[in-house]
Amino acid sequence: MEEVDRILIHTLRSCGTEVPEEVQSVRHFSTELIVEAVVRCLRVINPSLSASLSHVLPPGMSARFRIGSSLAQACQDLGYPGDVGYQTFLYSSEPDIRALLIFLAEKLPRDAPEDAHQPAGKSAAVQRDIAAKIKQQLSVPWLPPLCRTASVQRSQSSCRLHRFHAQALTIPSSPSVQSVPAERKEYWSQHAPLVTAQVPHVSSLVASLLERNISDLSAVQEWETEWKSQGLASRLSPEDYRSRKQQRLQKKIQDQLRQHSQNLSENQSLATTPQDRADTLEQNKGSRFTRVQRFTYQQDPQTLKEQMQRVAEVLPKKDAKDEDKERQELSSLQQQIDAIEQEIRGLRESSKLLQLSVTQVEGEGSEMRRQCEEKENVIKVKKRAVELLPDADNNLTKLQALVDSSALRMVNLVGQWESHRVRLLEDYRQMRQAHQEQEDESSRWMRDFKDLYEKIRTSADEAKRKEELYKQLVSEYESLPREVSRAAYTQRILEIVSNIKKQKEEITKILSDTKDLQKEINNLTGKVDRTFVVTDELIFKDAKKDEPVRKAYKYLAALHENCGQLIQTIEDTGTILREIRDLEEQIETETAKKTLSNLQKILEDYKAIKQENALLLSQIREN
C-alpha cells in the first residue's frame, strides 16, 4: 500500500493539490486535504465543475454538509461503483478514501492532467501562457487610479486599448510558385513596402494580420470544399480546373459587357432621328486627319489650369501694375480655357453622335449587301431558266433522264447506306457498351481515388496531430526537473515487481505445502481407519472366547473414540485460530475506519449544529 499511496500522492500533486511533504500515506490525509484532492481531480476530469465546487472547506457545518453531498453526487455521476456520501469526506476511513482516489486517478486524462482538455502543439502552449497571464492579472485586486503602481497601471488601465481596425495588406506569395511573373517577384523582393509600413497606425497591425490570416484560411477551406464537390467530378488537374474556371468567368464578363453595349447602342440609335444624323454629318465634315489633329493638340482645361498655377508659383512677385496686368492676362486665358473646354465638350458629343451614325450606316450597308446577294442568286436562276427555254423539249427529256438516274443512284445509295448503317449501328452499340464499361470503371476508380484521398488526408491529419503531440511531450520532458532520474523510478518499479514475484512464489509454496499436508493427513486418517477396522475384526473374533481379549477390545474402542475426540479438538482449535485471525483483521479494519474518532467528530459536529441552530433561532426571535 505504501507504493500505491506514493503514486496517488504524486498524481494528486500533478493535478494541483498541495500535499505536504510530510504526508506519505492516505492514512495521514486530513478532511480538508481529502476535499481539496477530490475537487482538483473533478476539475481536471470535468472542467465545467470549476465554478460550482470549491476546494476550500468552509467552517460552517451546514456548508460542509452541502459540499460533501455535492462531491458525493459528482462522484456518482462519474460512475463510482462504491457507496459514497457526505460522511465519506467528513468522517473518512482509509480504505474508502483510497478506493475513491484510485477511481478518480483512473478517470484522469492520460496525456496531461492539467491540460488534457486543451489541444496539442504550439498553439496549446500559447493558450496556456495566455491563460496563466490572464489568471495572474485577474488575481491582482482592483485599485483606484491614484493608487496604482506602474505594473498595475499597465494591466488595469484602458489607455492601451484600441479599436479593431483592419487594413488591406500586400503580402508576397510563396517564392516557389511558378505562375508568378518575374516582374512581380522583383517588385516583392526590392520595392514592396514592409507590413509595418502599410498600415496607417501601429495599433492596426495586429488586426490587419489577423484579418489577412482569416481570409487566407477561409480561401483555402473554400477551395478544398469546391475541389471535393466539383473539382474531383470534373476529372481535371487542379491547374486545369482553375484555368477552366477563369476562362468561364472571363467569357461571362465579356458576354455581359457586350450585351450591355448592344442595349446602350440600341437605345441611343432609337432616340436619334434621321434629321439629327444628317445635321451631325454636316457639322462634322472634314477628314479624319483633321479631327484627330484637333483632338491631339488641344489640351485638357484642367491640365491648362494646373500648368498656369505652377507658372504663377514659379514666377517672382512683381508690383501692383504687373499684378493687374497678369490678372487681366489670366482672366483672358481663363476665358480662352472655358471656350476651349466648351468646344471640347461639343466635339465629344459630336464624336459620340457620329460614332452612332457610323455604326447605324454600317449596319444598313451590310443589310443592303445581303439583299443584293439574294437578288443576284435569284437573277442567276432565272437567267439559267431563260437560256433553257428555246429547246424546252430536249431540255425536259434530259432533265427527266437526269432525274431518273438521280433516283436510281439514290436507291443504290440507300441500299449501300443500309448495309453501312447496320454495321455502323453494331459498331455504335459495341462502342457505347465499351464506353459504358469504361464509365463504370472510371466511376469505380474515382470512388477509390476519393476514398484514398480521404485516407491520405486522415493519415496526414493524424501524423500532424502526433507530430504536435510529440513536440509537446518533448517540450514537457525538457521542462521537467532533472534531479528526478528515470532510472530511480525504473528501479523502484523493478523492485515492486520483484517483491510481487517473491510474494507470489511464497504463496505458491505455502499452497503446495498445504496441499501436501492435507494429502498426508488424508493418508494417515485412512490408514488409521483401516488399521482400526482390521484390529477390531481380529480382536472381536477372540473376544468371544477370552476375557482379557474382551477387555482389550473395550480399551481399543475407548482409544479410538479418544483419538477421534482429540482430532476433533485439534480441528476445532484450528477453526478457532482462524476465526481469531479474522477477528483481528476486522479489528484492524475497524481501527483504520477511525470509528471512535469519527463518532467523536460526529458528536462535536452535532453540538456545533445545535449551537448554530440556537444562534439562528435567537436571531429570528430578535428580528
C-alpha positions in Angstrom: 0.0 0.0 0.0 2.9 2.3 0.5 3.8 2.3 -3.2 0.1 2.8 -4.1 -0.1 5.8 -1.8 3.1 7.3 -3.2 1.7 7.0 -6.7 -1.6 8.5 -5.6 0.1 11.4 -3.9 2.3 12.1 -7.0 -0.8 12.1 -9.2 -2.7 14.5 -6.8 0.3 16.9 -6.8 0.4 16.9 -10.6 -3.3 17.8 -10.6 -2.6 20.9 -8.4 -3.3 19.5 -4.9 -0.9 21.0 -2.3 0.0 17.8 -0.4 2.6 18.5 2.3 5.9 16.8 2.1 5.5 15.0 5.5 2.3 13.3 4.2 3.4 9.9 2.8 0.2 7.9 3.1 -3.5 8.2 2.6 -3.8 7.4 6.4 -2.4 10.9 7.2 -4.9 12.8 4.9 -7.0 15.3 6.8 -10.6 16.2 5.9 -9.5 19.5 4.2 -6.8 17.7 2.2 -9.3 15.0 1.1 -11.8 17.6 -0.1 -9.2 19.6 -1.9 -7.8 16.4 -3.7 -11.2 15.3 -4.8 -12.2 18.7 -6.1 -8.9 19.1 -8.0 -9.4 15.7 -9.7 -13.0 16.5 -10.6 -12.0 19.8 -12.1 -9.4 18.1 -14.3 -11.9 15.4 -15.4 -14.8 17.8 -15.9 -13.7 21.5 -16.2 -17.3 22.7 -16.0 -17.3 21.9 -12.3 -14.7 24.6 -11.6 -17.3 27.2 -10.8 -19.7 25.1 -8.8 -17.2 23.3 -6.4 -14.8 24.9 -4.0 -11.6 23.2 -2.8 -11.6 25.1 0.5 -13.7 23.6 3.2 -15.8 26.3 5.0 -16.1 26.5 8.8 -19.9 26.2 9.0 -21.3 22.7 9.4 -24.2 23.2 7.1 -21.9 24.4 4.3 -19.6 21.4 5.0 -22.6 19.0 4.6 -23.6 20.7 1.3 -20.1 20.4 -0.1 -19.9 16.8 1.0 -23.2 16.0 -0.7 -22.2 17.8 -3.9 -18.9 15.9 -4.0 -20.7 12.6 -3.5 -23.2 13.4 -6.3 -20.3 14.4 -8.7 -18.5 11.1 -7.9 -21.7 9.1 -8.5 -22.3 10.9 -11.8 -18.8 9.8 -12.9 -19.8 6.2 -12.2 -18.2 5.4 -8.9 -19.4 1.9 -8.0 -19.0 2.1 -4.2 -21.1 3.8 -1.6 -20.3 7.4 -1.3 -21.9 10.2 0.7 -21.1 13.3 2.8 -19.8 11.0 5.5 -17.1 9.7 3.1 -15.4 13.1 3.1 -16.3 14.5 6.6 -15.8 11.2 8.5 -13.4 9.4 6.2 -11.9 6.0 6.5 -8.6 4.9 4.9 -10.0 2.1 2.6 -12.9 4.2 1.3 -10.7 7.3 0.6 -8.0 5.1 -1.1 -10.6 3.4 -3.3 -12.2 6.7 -4.2 -8.8 8.4 -5.0 -7.8 5.4 -7.1 -11.1 5.6 -9.1 -10.5 9.4 -9.7 -6.9 8.8 -10.7 -8.0 6.2 -13.3 -10.6 8.7 -14.7 -7.9 11.4 -15.2 -6.9 12.1 -18.9 -3.9 10.1 -20.0 -2.0 13.0 -21.7 -1.6 15.6 -19.1 -3.8 16.1 -16.0 -3.8 19.8 -16.2 -4.2 20.4 -19.9 -6.0 17.3 -21.2 -8.9 19.3 -22.5 -6.6 21.6 -24.5 -5.3 20.9 -28.0 -1.8 19.7 -28.5 1.1 21.6 -30.2 2.5 25.1 -30.1 -1.0 26.6 -30.0 -1.7 24.7 -26.8 1.5 26.2 -25.2 0.5 29.7 -26.3 -3.0 29.2 -24.9 -1.7 28.0 -21.6 0.6 31.0 -21.4 -2.2 33.4 -22.2 -4.5 31.7 -19.6 -1.7 31.9 -17.0 -1.2 35.5 -17.8 -4.9 36.3 -17.6 -5.2 34.4 -14.3 -2.3 36.3 -12.9 -3.8 39.6 -13.9 -7.2 38.6 -12.5 -5.7 37.6 -9.2 -4.5 41.2 -8.7 -7.1 43.2 -6.8 -8.6 46.3 -8.4 -7.1 49.6 -7.3 -8.2 53.2 -7.8 -6.3 55.1 -10.5 -4.3 57.2 -7.9 -3.2 54.1 -6.0 -1.9 52.0 -8.9 1.7 51.3 -9.4 3.4 51.1 -12.8 2.8 47.4 -13.4 -0.8 47.6 -12.2 -1.3 50.7 -14.4 -0.4 48.7 -17.5 -2.8 45.9 -16.7 -5.8 47.8 -15.3 -5.7 51.0 -17.4 -7.8 51.3 -20.5 -5.5 53.7 -22.3 -3.7 50.9 -24.2 -7.0 49.6 -25.7 -7.7 50.2 -29.4 -10.5 49.6 -31.8 -10.2 46.6 -34.1 -9.5 48.3 -37.4 -8.2 46.1 -40.2 -6.3 47.4 -43.2 -5.7 45.5 -46.5 -2.2 44.2 -46.7 0.0 43.3 -49.7 1.9 40.1 -48.7 4.0 38.2 -51.2 3.1 34.7 -52.1 5.5 31.7 -51.8 8.6 32.3 -54.0 8.3 28.7 -55.3 5.1 29.5 -57.2 5.8 29.0 -60.9 2.9 31.1 -62.2 4.1 34.3 -60.6 5.8 36.6 -63.2 9.4 37.7 -62.8 8.4 41.4 -62.6 6.1 40.7 -59.7 8.8 38.7 -57.9 11.3 41.6 -58.4 8.7 44.1 -57.1 8.1 41.9 -54.0 11.9 41.5 -53.3 13.0 45.1 -54.0 10.2 47.6 -54.0 7.3 46.2 -51.9 6.9 48.0 -48.5 7.1 46.2 -45.2 3.9 45.1 -43.5 4.5 47.7 -40.7 4.7 50.5 -43.3 1.4 49.5 -45.0 -0.9 50.4 -42.0 -1.6 54.0 -41.1 -1.3 53.3 -37.3 0.7 50.7 -35.4 -2.4 49.7 -33.4 -3.9 48.4 -36.7 -1.1 46.0 -37.4 -2.3 43.0 -35.3 -5.9 43.4 -36.5 -4.8 43.6 -40.2 -2.6 40.5 -39.8 -5.4 38.6 -38.1 -7.9 39.6 -40.8 -5.5 38.6 -43.6 -4.8 35.2 -41.9 -8.5 34.5 -41.5 -9.2 35.4 -45.2 -6.4 33.2 -46.3 -7.6 30.3 -44.2 -11.2 30.8 -45.5 -10.0 30.9 -49.1 -8.1 27.6 -48.6 -11.1 26.0 -47.0 -13.5 27.2 -49.8 -11.0 25.8 -52.4 -10.9 22.4 -50.6 -14.7 22.3 -50.4 -15.1 23.2 -54.1 -12.4 20.8 -55.2 -14.1 17.9 -53.3 -17.6 18.7 -54.6 -16.9 19.8 -58.2 -13.2 19.5 -59.0 -12.9 15.8 -58.5 -16.0 15.2 -60.5 -14.6 17.2 -63.5 -11.6 14.7 -63.7 -9.2 17.5 -64.3 -6.0 18.5 -62.5 -6.2 21.5 -60.1 -4.3 23.8 -62.5 -6.6 22.8 -65.5 -9.7 23.3 -63.3 -8.5 26.7 -62.2 -7.7 27.8 -65.8 -11.1 26.5 -67.0 -12.9 28.3 -64.2 -11.0 31.5 -65.1 -11.9 31.2 -68.8 -15.6 30.7 -68.0 -15.5 33.8 -65.7 -13.8 35.9 -68.4 -16.3 34.8 -71.0 -19.2 35.5 -68.8 -17.9 39.1 -68.1 -17.3 39.7 -71.8 -20.8 38.5 -72.7 -22.4 40.8 -70.1 -20.3 43.8 -71.3 -21.2 43.0 -75.0 -24.9 42.7 -74.1 -24.8 45.9 -72.1 -23.1 47.8 -75.0 -25.6 46.5 -77.5 -28.5 47.6 -75.3 -27.0 51.0 -74.9 -26.3 51.5 -78.7 -29.9 50.3 -79.5 -31.4 52.8 -77.0 -29.3 55.7 -78.4 -30.0 54.8 -82.0 -33.7 54.7 -81.3 -33.5 58.1 -79.7 -31.7 59.6 -82.7 -33.8 60.8 -85.7 -32.6 60.8 -89.4 -32.6 64.7 -89.4 -30.3 64.6 -86.3 -27.9 62.2 -88.1 -27.9 64.5 -91.2 -27.1 67.6 -89.0 -24.3 65.6 -87.3 -22.7 64.6 -90.5 -23.0 68.2 -91.8 -21.3 69.6 -88.6 -18.5 67.0 -88.6 -17.4 67.5 -92.2 -13.7 67.2 -92.7 -11.1 64.5 -93.0 -10.3 62.0 -90.3 -6.8 63.5 -90.1 -8.2 66.9 -89.3 -10.4 65.6 -86.4 -7.5 63.6 -85.0 -5.2 66.6 -85.2 -7.7 68.8 -83.3 -8.2 66.2 -80.6 -4.5 65.6 -80.3 -3.2 69.1 -80.0 -5.9 70.5 -77.9 -5.1 70.2 -74.2 -7.4 69.4 -71.3 -8.7 72.5 -69.5 -7.8 71.0 -66.1 -4.2 70.4 -67.3 -4.0 74.0 -68.5 -5.2 75.3 -65.1 -2.6 73.3 -63.3 0.1 74.5 -65.6 -0.9 78.1 -65.1 -0.9 77.7 -61.4 2.6 76.2 -61.4 3.8 79.0 -63.7 2.3 81.6 -61.3 4.0 80.0 -58.3 7.4 79.9 -60.1 7.4 83.5 -61.4 8.7 86.1 -59.0 6.4 88.6 -57.4 6.0 91.9 -59.2 4.4 95.3 -58.4 0.7 96.2 -58.5 0.7 97.2 -62.2 2.3 94.0 -63.2 -0.1 92.0 -61.0 -3.1 93.8 -62.6 -1.7 93.1 -66.0 -1.1 89.4 -65.0 -4.6 89.2 -63.6 -6.0 90.5 -66.8 -3.9 88.1 -68.8 -5.0 85.3 -66.5 -8.7 86.3 -66.9 -8.3 86.3 -70.7 -6.5 83.0 -70.6 -9.3 81.6 -68.3 -11.9 82.8 -70.8 -10.0 81.1 -73.6 -9.7 77.9 -71.5 -13.5 78.0 -70.8 -14.2 78.5 -74.6 -11.8 75.6 -75.4 -13.5 73.4 -72.8 -16.9 74.2 -74.2 -15.7 73.4 -77.7 -14.1 70.1 -76.5 -17.4 69.1 -74.9 -19.3 69.9 -78.1 -16.7 67.9 -80.1 -17.0 65.0 -77.8 -20.8 64.9 -78.1 -20.5 65.3 -81.9 -18.0 62.4 -81.9 -20.4 60.2 -80.0 -23.3 61.0 -82.3 -21.0 60.5 -85.3 -19.9 57.1 -84.0 -23.5 56.1 -83.5 -24.4 57.3 -87.0 -21.4 55.4 -88.5 -22.5 52.2 -86.7 -26.0 52.5 -87.9 -24.8 53.2 -91.5 -22.6 50.2 -91.4 -25.5 48.1 -90.3 -27.7 49.4 -93.1 -24.9 48.8 -95.6 -24.4 45.2 -94.5 -28.2 44.6 -94.7 -28.3 46.1 -98.3 -25.3 43.9 -99.4 -27.1 40.8 -98.1 -30.3 41.8 -100.0 -28.2 42.3 -103.1 -26.6 38.9 -102.9 -30.0 37.3 -102.5 -31.3 39.1 -105.6 -28.2 38.1 -107.6 -28.8 34.5 -106.8 -32.5 34.7 -107.9 -31.4 36.5 -111.1 -28.8 33.8 -111.9 -31.5 31.1 -111.5 -34.0 32.9 -113.7 -31.3 33.6 -116.3 -30.4 29.9 -116.5 -34.1 29.1 -116.9 -34.5 31.7 -119.7 -31.4 30.2 -121.5 -33.1 26.8 -121.5 -36.5 27.9 -122.9 -35.7 27.8 -126.7 -35.0 24.0 -126.6 -37.6 23.1 -124.0 -38.5 19.6 -125.1 -34.9 18.3 -125.3 -34.1 20.0 -122.1 -37.1 18.4 -120.4 -36.1 15.0 -121.7 -32.5 15.5 -120.5 -33.9 16.7 -117.2 -36.1 13.7 -116.8 -33.2 11.3 -117.7 -31.1 13.1 -115.1 -33.9 12.8 -112.5 -34.3 9.1 -113.2 -30.5 8.5 -113.0 -30.5 10.5 -109.8 -33.4 8.4 -108.4 -31.6 5.1 -109.3 -28.4 6.4 -107.8 -30.4 7.5 -104.7 -31.9 4.0 -104.4 -28.4 2.4 -104.8 -27.0 4.8 -102.2 -29.9 4.0 -99.9 -29.1 0.3 -100.2 -25.4 0.9 -99.6 -26.3 3.2 -96.7 -28.5 0.5 -95.1 -25.6 -2.0 -95.3 -23.3 0.6 -93.8 -25.9 1.6 -91.3 -26.3 -1.9 -89.9 -22.5 -2.2 -89.5 -22.3 1.3 -88.0 -25.1 0.6 -85.6 -23.4 -2.6 -84.4 -20.2 -0.7 -84.0 -22.0 2.1 -82.2 -23.6 -0.4 -79.8 -20.3 -2.0 -79.1 -18.6 1.3 -78.6 -21.4 2.5 -76.4 -21.2 -0.6 -74.3 -17.4 -0.2 -74.1 -17.9 3.4 -73.2 -20.4 2.5 -70.5 -18.0 -0.1 -69.1 -15.2 2.5 -69.2 -17.5 5.0 -67.4 -18.3 2.4 -64.8 -14.6 1.6 -64.4 -13.8 5.3 -64.3 -16.5 5.8 -61.6 -15.1 3.0 -59.6 -11.6 4.4 -59.9 -13.0 7.8 -58.9 -14.6 6.4 -55.8 -11.4 4.5 -54.9 -9.5 7.7 -55.5 -11.8 9.7 -53.3 -11.5 7.0 -50.6 -7.7 7.0 -51.0 -7.7 10.9 -50.8 -9.7 10.8 -47.6 -7.4 8.2 -46.1 -4.4 10.2 -47.1 -5.9 13.3 -45.6 -6.9 11.4 -42.4 -3.4 10.0 -42.2 -1.8 13.4 -42.7 -4.0 14.9 -40.0 -3.2 12.0 -37.7 0.5 12.4 -38.5 0.3 16.1 -37.9 -1.5 15.6 -34.6 1.0 13.0 -33.5 3.9 15.3 -34.5 2.4 18.1 -32.5 1.8 15.8 -29.5 5.4 14.6 -29.9 6.7 18.2 -29.8 4.5 18.9 -26.8 5.8 15.9 -25.0 9.4 16.7 -25.8 8.9 20.3 -24.5 7.2 19.0 -21.4 10.0 16.4 -20.9 12.6 19.1 -21.3 10.8 21.3 -18.8 10.7 18.5 -16.2 13.1 18.8 -13.2 16.4 17.0 -13.9 17.0 16.0 -10.3 14.5 13.1 -10.5 16.0 10.5 -12.7 14.1 8.0 -14.7 16.4 5.2 -13.5 15.2 5.7 -9.9 11.5 5.2 -11.0 12.5 2.2 -13.1 14.5 0.7 -10.2 11.5 1.2 -7.9 9.1 -0.4 -10.4 11.5 -3.4 -10.8 11.8 -3.7 -7.0 8.0 -3.7 -6.8 7.7 -6.4 -9.5 10.4 -8.5 -7.8 8.6 -8.2 -4.4 5.3 -9.2 -6.0 7.1 -12.1 -7.7 8.6 -13.2 -4.4 5.3 -13.0 -2.7 3.7 -15.0 -5.4 6.3 -17.7 -5.1 5.9 -17.8 -1.4 2.1 -18.0 -1.7 2.5 -20.8 -4.3 5.0 -22.6 -1.9 2.6 -22.3 1.0 -0.3 -23.6 -1.1 1.8 -26.5 -2.2 2.8 -27.3 1.4 -0.8 -27.0 2.5 -1.8 -29.5 -0.3 0.9 -31.9 0.8 -0.1 -31.7 4.5 -3.7 -32.2 3.6 -2.8 -35.2 1.4 -0.6 -36.6 4.2 -3.4 -36.0 6.8 -5.9 -37.8 4.5 -3.5 -40.7 4.0 -2.9 -41.0 7.8 -6.6 -40.8 8.5 -7.4 -43.5 6.0 -4.5 -45.7 7.4 -5.8 -45.3 11.0 -9.4 -46.2 9.9 -8.2 -49.2 8.1 -5.9 -50.3 11.0 -8.8 -49.9 13.4 -11.1 -52.0 11.3 -8.6 -54.8 10.9 -7.7 -54.7 14.6 -11.4 -54.6 15.5 -12.1 -57.7 13.4 -9.2 -59.7 14.8 -9.8 -58.8 18.4 -13.6 -59.3 18.1 -13.1 -62.9 16.9 -11.1 -63.7 20.0 -13.2 -61.6 22.4 -16.0 -64.2 22.4 -13.7 -66.9 23.9 -11.2 -65.0 26.1 -12.0 -62.5 28.8 -8.6 -60.5 28.6 -9.2 -60.1 24.9 -12.6 -58.7 25.6 -11.1 -56.0 27.9 -8.5 -55.3 25.2 -11.4 -54.8 22.7 -13.1 -52.3 25.1 -9.8 -50.4 25.5 -9.4 -50.3 21.8 -12.8 -48.9 21.3 -12.1 -46.3 24.0 -8.8 -45.4 22.4 -10.4 -45.0 19.0 -13.1 -42.7 20.5 -10.5 -40.7 22.4 -8.3 -40.3 19.3 -11.4 -39.1 17.3 -12.2 -36.6 20.1 -8.5 -35.4 20.1 -8.6 -35.0 16.3 -11.9 -33.1 16.5 -10.4 -30.9 19.2 -7.4 -30.1 17.1 -9.7 -29.2 14.2 -11.8 -27.0 16.4 -8.7 -25.3 17.7 -7.6 -24.6 14.1 -11.0 -23.2 13.3 -10.9 -21.0 16.4 -7.5 -19.7 15.5 -8.7 -18.8 12.0 -11.7 -17.0 13.5 -9.3 -15.2 15.8 -7.2 -14.1 12.9 -10.3 -12.9 11.0 -11.5 -11.0 14.1 -8.1 -9.4 14.4 -8.2 -8.3 10.7 -11.7 -7.0 11.3 -10.5 -5.1 14.3 -7.6 -3.6 12.3 -10.1 -2.7 9.5 -12.5 -1.0 12.0 -9.5 0.7 13.6 -8.5 2.0 10.2 -12.0 3.3 9.7 -11.5 5.6 12.7 -14.9 4.7 14.1 -14.3 6.2 17.6 -12.7 9.3 16.2 -15.5 9.7 13.7 -18.1 9.2 16.4 -16.3 11.9 18.4 -16.3 14.2 15.4 -20.0 13.5 14.8 -20.8 14.4 18.4 -18.7 17.6 18.1 -20.4 18.5 14.8 -23.8 17.7 16.3 -23.0 20.1 19.2 -21.8 22.8 16.6 -25.0 22.4 14.6 -27.1 22.7 17.8 -25.3 25.9 18.6 -25.8 27.3 15.1 -29.5 26.4 15.2 -29.8 28.1 18.6 -28.0 31.2 17.3 -30.3 31.3 14.2 -33.4 30.9 16.4 -32.2 33.8 18.6 -31.6 36.0 15.6 -35.1 35.1 14.2 -36.7 36.0 17.6 -34.8 39.3 17.8 -36.0 40.2 14.3 
